[in-house]
């Protein structure tokens, strides 16, 4: 359980650093809870249909599976699948953020963010 909690903390820090370090949005993302993500989206005027927001929500859901103790019976097989899925999702997040960084500054908040 401890390892999975540390993995969840690592995941949250990784996502927050990736999103906030680029300074693409005025307000920083402060957590991976649904409420924190929605607040960040609204405060920054990001579209409700944003692929970026959808990607962050999906990463958050996958991270929750890492600390779900009710699935201890399936730990080995599922942990490997979830970890691989998260790795792919984090790579997608990085790619999307890099693409956004190339947009002209005025387009960052209004593009399909």
C-alpha positions as CSV (number, residue, x, y, z in Angstrom):
1,X,0.0,0.0,0.0
2,X,2.8,2.4,0.9
3,X,4.5,2.0,-2.5
4,X,1.2,2.6,-4.3
5,X,0.7,5.8,-2.3
6,X,4.2,7.0,-3.1
7,X,3.4,6.2,-6.8
8,X,0.3,8.3,-6.6
9,X,2.2,11.2,-5.1
10,X,4.9,10.9,-7.8
11,X,2.2,10.9,-10.5
12,X,0.5,14.0,-9.1
13,X,3.8,15.9,-8.8
14,X,4.8,14.8,-12.3
15,X,1.5,16.0,-13.9
16,X,1.5,19.3,-11.9
17,X,5.1,20.0,-12.8
18,X,4.4,19.2,-16.5
19,X,1.3,21.4,-16.7
20,X,2.5,24.3,-14.5
21,X,6.1,24.6,-15.6
22,X,5.1,25.7,-19.1
23,X,3.2,28.7,-17.8
24,X,0.6,28.3,-20.6
25,X,-2.2,29.2,-18.2
26,X,-2.6,32.1,-15.8
27,X,-3.7,29.9,-12.9
28,X,-1.8,26.8,-11.9
29,X,-3.3,23.3,-11.6
30,X,-3.1,22.5,-7.9
31,X,-4.2,18.8,-7.7
32,X,-5.6,15.9,-9.6
33,X,-9.0,15.7,-7.9
34,X,-11.9,16.2,-10.3
35,X,-12.8,19.4,-8.4
36,X,-9.2,20.8,-8.7
37,X,-9.1,20.0,-12.4
38,X,-12.6,21.6,-13.0
39,X,-11.6,24.7,-11.0
40,X,-8.4,25.0,-13.0
41,X,-10.3,24.6,-16.3
42,X,-12.9,27.3,-15.3
43,X,-10.4,29.8,-13.9
44,X,-8.3,29.6,-17.1
45,X,-11.3,29.8,-19.5
46,X,-10.4,26.4,-21.0
47,X,-13.1,24.8,-23.1
48,X,-15.2,22.1,-21.5
49,X,-14.3,20.0,-24.6
50,X,-10.6,20.4,-24.0
51,X,-8.5,17.3,-24.9
52,X,-5.9,18.5,-22.4
53,X,-8.5,18.4,-19.6
54,X,-9.8,15.0,-20.7
55,X,-6.2,13.7,-20.7
56,X,-5.5,15.0,-17.2
57,X,-8.8,13.5,-15.9
58,X,-7.9,10.2,-17.4
59,X,-4.5,10.2,-15.8
60,X,-6.1,11.1,-12.5
61,X,-8.5,8.1,-12.7
62,X,-5.6,5.8,-13.5
63,X,-3.7,7.1,-10.6
64,X,-6.7,6.4,-8.3
65,X,-6.5,2.8,-9.4
66,X,-2.9,2.7,-8.1
67,X,-4.1,3.3,-4.5
68,X,-7.3,1.3,-4.6
69,X,-6.7,-1.3,-1.9
70,X,-9.8,-3.2,-2.8
71,X,-7.9,-4.6,-5.8
72,X,-5.1,-6.1,-3.8
73,X,-6.0,-9.6,-5.0
74,X,-5.1,-8.6,-8.6
75,X,-2.1,-6.5,-7.7
76,X,0.6,-8.0,-9.9
77,X,-1.2,-8.2,-13.2
78,X,-3.1,-5.0,-12.9
79,X,-0.3,-2.9,-11.5
80,X,1.8,-3.7,-14.6
81,X,-1.1,-2.8,-16.9
82,X,-1.9,0.4,-15.0
83,X,1.7,1.5,-14.9
84,X,2.1,0.9,-18.7
85,X,-1.1,2.8,-19.3
86,X,0.0,5.7,-17.2
87,X,3.4,5.8,-18.9
88,X,1.6,6.1,-22.3
89,X,-0.8,8.7,-20.9
90,X,2.0,10.8,-19.5
91,X,3.8,10.7,-22.8
92,X,0.6,11.9,-24.5
93,X,0.3,14.8,-22.0
94,X,3.9,15.8,-22.6
95,X,3.3,15.8,-26.4
96,X,0.1,17.8,-26.1
97,X,1.7,20.4,-23.8
98,X,4.7,20.7,-26.2
99,X,2.4,21.3,-29.0
100,X,0.5,24.0,-27.1
101,X,3.8,25.7,-26.2
102,X,4.4,26.2,-30.0
103,X,1.1,28.1,-30.4
104,X,1.2,31.9,-30.5
105,X,0.6,33.3,-27.0
106,X,-2.8,34.7,-27.8
107,X,-4.0,31.3,-29.0
108,X,-3.1,29.2,-26.0
109,X,-6.2,29.9,-24.0
110,X,-8.6,29.6,-26.9
111,X,-7.3,26.7,-28.8
112,X,-8.6,23.2,-28.2
113,X,-6.8,23.2,-24.9
